């Protein structure tokens, strides 16, 4: 029987500008403690293999506003799923972190795996984000360039499926009279119609 492939959970945060230093330091210390405080029920031991964290120190202008990164490694997808969905220590941390975080990006990778199926969505997935950041709706890259000439596209997480995205797509694909755009109708390179 093959051993499960370790999985790396990468989290990038942009913190709100109005948080206090004390709140930030407490949050950071609490996050660091997850490595030893998150205990797997079947072993009674910590199950996070490693954790690295720190402030963005890249000089490249591609951080998308993210200020800090956290890299967590788990022995398997099942351990990561437990951490995300069931571990009460992590769930409490997430609820408390919500008010401090303006935006986030999460990527999970398996070293060397470039292609293949995505993991199945575990039963019960979805509530964690609603509890941690109830005011957030998670939407990725809605593309509207070209107006009626191109279809609306985007990747919307299943837990944040929005009816307006389909409504927008329908509205853009309905037959509309073609409009000729002259230079005077363009503002900053964008069709003002």
C-alpha positions in Angstrom: 0.0 0.0 0.0 1.4 3.4 -1.0 2.0 6.0 1.6 -0.1 9.2 1.3 1.5 12.1 -0.4 2.3 15.0 1.9 0.4 18.2 1.1 1.6 21.8 1.6 -1.0 24.4 2.7 0.1 27.9 1.7 -1.8 30.9 3.1 -1.2 34.5 2.3 -2.8 37.3 4.3 -3.3 41.1 3.8 -4.0 42.4 7.3 -6.4 45.3 7.9 -4.6 48.7 8.3 -6.4 49.5 11.5 -5.4 46.5 13.7 -3.3 47.2 16.7 0.2 45.9 17.1 -1.0 43.9 20.2 -3.8 42.2 18.2 -1.4 41.4 15.4 1.3 39.9 17.7 -1.4 37.9 19.5 -2.7 36.6 16.2 0.8 35.7 15.0 1.7 33.9 18.3 -1.6 32.0 18.2 -1.1 31.0 14.6 2.4 29.7 15.5 1.0 27.7 18.4 -1.3 25.8 16.1 1.6 23.4 15.2 1.6 22.0 18.7 -2.0 22.8 19.8 -3.7 21.0 16.9 -4.0 17.4 18.1 -5.3 14.6 15.9 -8.0 12.6 17.8 -6.9 9.2 16.6 -3.2 9.6 17.7 -3.5 12.2 20.5 -0.5 13.9 19.0 0.2 17.1 16.9 -0.3 16.2 13.2 1.0 19.3 11.4 4.4 18.3 10.1 5.9 21.8 9.8 5.1 25.5 9.8 7.0 28.5 8.4 5.7 32.0 8.6 6.8 35.6 8.0 6.4 39.0 6.5 6.6 39.3 2.7 10.2 40.3 1.9 10.1 40.1 -1.9 11.1 43.2 -3.8 9.1 42.0 -6.8 5.9 44.0 -7.4 3.6 40.9 -7.6 2.4 40.4 -4.1 -1.2 41.5 -4.8 -1.2 43.3 -1.5 -0.5 40.2 0.6 1.8 41.1 3.5 2.5 37.8 5.3 2.8 34.2 4.3 2.2 30.9 6.2 3.4 27.5 4.9 2.0 24.5 6.7 2.8 20.9 5.8 0.5 17.9 6.5 1.1 14.2 6.0 -2.0 13.7 3.8 -5.0 15.4 2.3 -7.1 13.8 5.1 -5.0 15.5 7.8 -5.4 18.9 6.0 -9.2 18.3 5.7 -9.4 17.5 9.4 -7.4 20.7 10.2 -9.7 22.9 7.9 -13.1 21.3 8.9 -13.0 19.7 12.2 -10.1 20.8 14.4 -11.7 23.0 17.1 -8.4 24.8 17.8 -8.0 25.8 14.2 -11.7 26.7 13.8 -11.6 29.0 16.8 -8.4 30.6 15.5 -10.1 31.2 12.1 -13.1 32.8 13.7 -10.9 35.1 15.8 -8.7 36.0 12.8 -11.5 37.1 10.5 -11.7 40.7 11.8 -8.0 41.2 11.4 -7.7 40.0 7.8 -8.6 42.2 4.8 -7.9 39.6 2.1 -6.3 36.2 1.7 -5.1 33.6 -0.8 -4.9 29.9 -0.2 -3.1 27.3 -2.3 -2.6 23.7 -1.5 0.2 21.8 -3.4 1.6 18.3 -3.5 5.3 18.5 -4.3 6.0 17.5 -7.9 2.3 16.9 -8.8 1.5 19.2 -11.8 -1.5 17.5 -13.3 -4.4 15.3 -12.1 -7.8 15.5 -10.5 -8.5 17.9 -7.7 -9.3 16.4 -4.3 -12.9 15.7 -3.6 -14.7 18.3 -1.5 -15.3 16.8 1.9 -18.8 16.7 3.3 -19.6 19.8 5.3 -17.2 22.1 3.5 -18.3 25.7 3.3 -19.2 26.7 6.8 -15.6 27.6 7.8 -15.4 30.6 5.5 -18.8 31.9 6.5 -17.9 31.7 10.2 -14.4 33.2 9.7 -15.2 36.0 7.3 -19.0 36.3 7.0 -18.8 39.5 5.0 -16.5 38.0 2.4 -17.7 36.5 -0.9 -14.9 34.6 -2.6 -14.7 35.4 -6.3 -11.7 34.8 -8.6 -11.1 36.7 -11.8 -14.3 37.8 -13.4 -13.3 38.8 -16.9 -15.4 41.4 -18.7 -13.0 42.8 -21.3 -14.6 43.3 -24.7 -18.1 44.0 -23.4 -20.6 42.1 -25.5 -18.0 40.7 -27.8 -16.6 38.2 -25.1 -18.5 36.0 -22.7 -18.2 36.7 -19.0 -15.9 34.1 -17.4 -14.7 33.5 -13.9 -14.0 30.9 -11.3 -16.4 31.0 -8.4 -15.9 28.7 -5.4 -18.8 26.4 -5.0 -19.5 27.7 -1.5 -19.8 31.2 -2.8 -21.8 30.4 -6.0 -23.4 33.6 -6.9 -26.5 33.9 -9.1 -25.5 37.3 -10.3 -22.6 35.7 -12.3 -25.0 33.6 -14.3 -27.3 36.6 -14.7 -24.4 38.7 -15.9 -23.3 36.1 -18.4 -26.9 35.8 -19.7 -27.2 39.6 -20.1 -23.9 39.8 -22.0 -24.8 36.9 -24.3 -28.3 38.2 -25.2 -28.5 39.6 -28.6 -27.9 43.3 -28.4 -27.5 45.7 -31.3 -23.9 46.1 -32.2 -22.5 49.5 -31.4 -19.6 51.1 -33.2 -17.2 52.5 -30.7 -15.3 55.6 -31.8 -12.2 57.1 -30.1 -14.4 59.7 -28.3 -16.3 56.8 -26.6 -13.2 55.3 -25.0 -12.1 56.5 -21.5 -8.6 55.3 -20.3 -8.7 52.5 -22.9 -12.1 51.2 -21.6 -15.3 51.2 -23.7 -17.5 53.7 -21.8 -20.7 52.2 -23.3 
